[in-house]
């Protein structure tokens, strides 16, 4: 029986960033779903199949705080969330860690580091 591809949800309002991540991850064999705002993000995070790993931009048109991370952690508790931000203040990093973010990445994200990080996050999931 063939193993199904791991599913990654990429949430970012910048089309070029979503495209770059989706291309990188699809090329590596992942199934990728995209969302451009908090409303879409919540729909996709809670829909089947639940994402194996979630990449979440800190600032979206309808969300610019950690409440979205908190809500996503509730609707997809077994999906590690990697928060991406160009605004990586100590307050944001510490708040994200307290809410259970797997990691906080500074933007711009280095695409070469993305696949190993997704694998590490996937392996950290509760089984």
C-alpha positions in Angstrom: 0.0 0.0 0.0 1.4 3.4 -1.0 1.9 5.9 1.7 -0.2 9.1 1.1 1.8 12.3 0.8 2.1 14.5 3.8 -0.3 17.5 3.7 1.1 21.0 4.4 -1.1 24.1 4.8 0.6 27.3 3.7 -1.1 30.5 5.0 0.3 33.8 3.7 -1.3 36.8 2.0 1.7 37.3 -0.3 1.1 35.3 -3.5 4.8 35.0 -4.4 5.6 33.5 -1.0 2.7 31.0 -1.2 3.8 30.1 -4.7 7.4 29.6 -3.8 6.6 27.5 -0.8 4.0 25.4 -2.7 6.5 24.8 -5.5 9.3 23.8 -3.2 7.0 21.5 -1.1 5.2 20.0 -4.1 8.5 19.2 -5.8 9.6 17.4 -2.5 6.4 15.3 -2.7 4.1 17.1 -0.3 0.4 17.8 -0.9 0.0 21.6 -0.4 -3.1 23.6 0.4 -3.0 27.4 0.5 -4.9 30.1 2.3 -4.6 33.9 1.9 -6.4 35.1 5.1 -7.5 34.0 8.6 -11.0 33.0 7.5 -9.6 30.6 4.8 -6.9 29.4 7.1 -9.4 28.2 9.7 -11.6 26.6 7.1 -8.6 24.7 5.7 -7.0 23.8 9.0 -10.2 22.2 10.2 -11.2 20.5 7.0 -10.4 16.9 6.1 -7.7 16.0 5.6 -6.3 17.9 8.6 -2.9 19.3 7.6 0.1 17.4 8.9 2.1 20.7 9.3 0.9 24.3 9.0 3.0 27.3 7.9 1.3 30.5 9.2 2.2 34.1 8.4 1.9 36.3 11.5 0.3 39.3 9.7 -2.6 38.7 7.4 -5.2 41.1 6.1 -7.8 40.0 8.8 -5.4 38.9 11.5 -2.2 40.5 12.9 -1.8 39.0 16.3 -1.5 35.6 17.9 -5.2 34.8 18.2 -5.2 33.0 14.9 -2.4 30.8 16.1 -4.3 30.0 19.2 -7.5 29.1 17.3 -5.6 27.0 14.8 -4.0 25.1 17.7 -7.5 24.3 18.9 -9.0 23.2 15.6 -5.9 21.2 14.5 -4.2 20.3 17.8 -2.0 17.6 16.3 -0.7 19.7 13.5 2.6 21.5 14.3 2.4 25.2 13.4 5.4 27.1 12.1 4.8 30.8 12.5 6.5 33.0 9.9 7.1 36.7 10.6 9.0 39.7 9.5 8.1 41.2 12.9 9.8 38.8 15.2 9.8 40.7 18.4 10.6 38.9 21.7 6.9 39.3 22.6 5.7 37.6 19.4 8.3 34.8 19.7 7.6 34.1 23.4 3.8 34.4 22.8 3.9 31.9 19.9 6.0 29.5 22.0 3.5 29.7 24.9 0.7 28.9 22.4 2.4 25.9 21.2 4.1 27.0 17.9 6.6 24.5 16.8 9.0 27.2 15.6 9.0 30.9 14.7 10.8 31.7 11.4 12.0 35.1 10.3 10.9 36.2 6.9 12.1 36.0 4.3 12.1 32.2 4.7 15.1 30.4 3.2 13.4 27.8 0.8 16.4 25.4 1.1 15.6 25.1 4.8 11.9 24.5 4.4 11.7 20.8 3.6 14.0 19.6 6.5 12.0 21.9 8.9 8.7 20.4 7.7 10.1 16.9 8.2 11.2 17.8 11.7 7.8 19.3 12.5 6.1 16.3 11.1 8.2 13.9 13.2 7.4 15.9 16.3 3.6 15.3 16.0 1.9 13.2 18.7 1.2 9.7 17.4 
